[in-house]
Amino acid sequence: MADRKITPMFNDYVYEAIRRIAVEQGFTPDLFSVDFDEETRLECDGYVSFVFKAIINGDDREFTLWCKVPPNGDERSLELFKRECFFYRETLHGFYEFQAEKGLSEESGDGFYATPKCYLAHCNTDAPEPEALIMLEYNEAFEKWDWDKLEPINVEHTRLVMEQLGRLHALSFAMKEQRPELFEQYKRAGQPDSALITLMKESFDRALITMRTRFESEQERIVAVKDAVFESLKKCCDPATAEPYCVVTHGDCWINNLIYSHNENNVATGVILTDWQSSRYASPILDLCYFFFISAGEQFRRDNMDSLLHHYHGALADFLTKLGGDAARQFPLTTLLRLMKPYRDLLGS
């Protein structure tokens, strides 16, 4: 695998799909151009997909899309790409419809809409020419938060993540009871398999390497506990032991998969979660522990984890109430703290 050149599944289908979306967005057919940003064109993350920016020009305006395609000839990456397509096309669509039924629109600010807008999520490799493309919004109001690796994460940004994770997990608790047949589809699609566990291990190790500079003084302890932490995270992915508290998780929640927005005073005002190919049906503890182990240092966890877990659960409970559920019955704070304790002992927090 390492000895061969990895090439993108970039073909006529991709061009035609982008042109179709352009017309849907109001561009006059045959009177617009499609260009690719040379800085992002076919840049591969090395694991699941190539990403590039498509820029549509016409009718005196410009419209930009983030596009993802899988690599050619890599079955594991293709299966994970299909998983991300299913999340955007089915799971997220179902979440949005369920919130709309409850009167929780994106404009209200009360729901879970912390994902990029998706214009297309399609993968059909049985076609004569493979068809595989995810097209997402490109919004200049959101900046990729390139955190200084020497600078520790702060409470302000972490509270935003905890709030959105709480809302994401609340949707599962609500739909498991109120829309069980529909939710069963999301549950089956989110079952972990060997490819997903392998990706999780690779992502976990890659993230720790990326964050090594930030936590240089803690490397000895991180190396000592990382294998035990990963084995514990794997157990979170087993519904046989994690039920009845399993939910649809992000599965790879750390600082590099978050995009923050800020106001004119550079105060963080919102966050969206990207890269959903690792999404799975698992314990909510997976997202929480993954984030805190990868993105936060030991002192930060000691000083802030209690308040941040309470903030997470408060967001979950408030949102679950609006969805017609009851956190005190479905996922009490005492249960969250009990499930977190073994991981906190491992993390020294």
Disulfide bonds with the S-S distance in Angstrom:
none
